[in-house]
């Protein structure tokens, strides 16, 4: 998303996150990552993160 021409907005909304639900979701993500790592063990894999992709924008 390009935010160079977007006016800054302030949000006063509160969110509530259930700790147990959050942990369960993190564990599901970790399990999925492990599963895909195992599926692609014979192939080159490139780790990419958002910060690296956007550092020169």
C-alpha positions in Angstrom: 0.0 0.0 0.0 1.4 3.4 -0.9 0.8 5.9 1.8 2.9 8.8 0.5 -0.2 10.9 -0.5 -2.5 9.8 2.3 -3.4 12.2 5.1 -2.5 10.9 8.5 -5.6 9.6 10.4 -6.0 9.2 14.1 -8.1 6.3 15.4 -9.4 6.0 18.9 -10.8 2.6 18.6 -10.0 0.0 21.2 -9.6 -3.7 20.4 -9.7 -6.7 22.6 -7.7 -9.8 21.9 -8.4 -13.0 23.8 -5.0 -14.4 24.9 -5.9 -18.1 24.5 -7.3 -17.5 21.0 -4.3 -15.5 20.0 -1.9 -18.3 21.1 -4.0 -20.9 19.3 -3.7 -18.8 16.1 0.0 -18.4 16.5 0.4 -22.2 16.9 -1.7 -22.8 13.8 0.6 -20.5 11.8 3.7 -22.2 13.2 2.3 -25.6 12.3 1.4 -24.5 8.8 4.9 -23.1 8.3 6.4 -26.3 9.5 4.2 -28.3 7.2 5.2 -26.2 4.1 8.8 -26.4 5.1 8.6 -30.2 5.0 6.7 -30.2 1.7 9.3 -28.0 0.0 12.4 -29.5 1.6 13.7 -30.5 -1.8 13.2 -27.0 -3.3 14.9 -23.7 -2.9 13.0 -21.5 -0.5 13.4 -17.7 -0.1 12.5 -16.1 3.1 10.9 -12.6 2.5 9.6 -10.2 5.1 7.6 -7.1 4.7 10.3 -4.8 6.1 12.8 -5.9 3.5 10.3 -5.5 0.7 9.4 -2.0 1.7 12.7 -0.5 3.1 13.4 1.5 -0.1 9.9 2.9 -0.7 
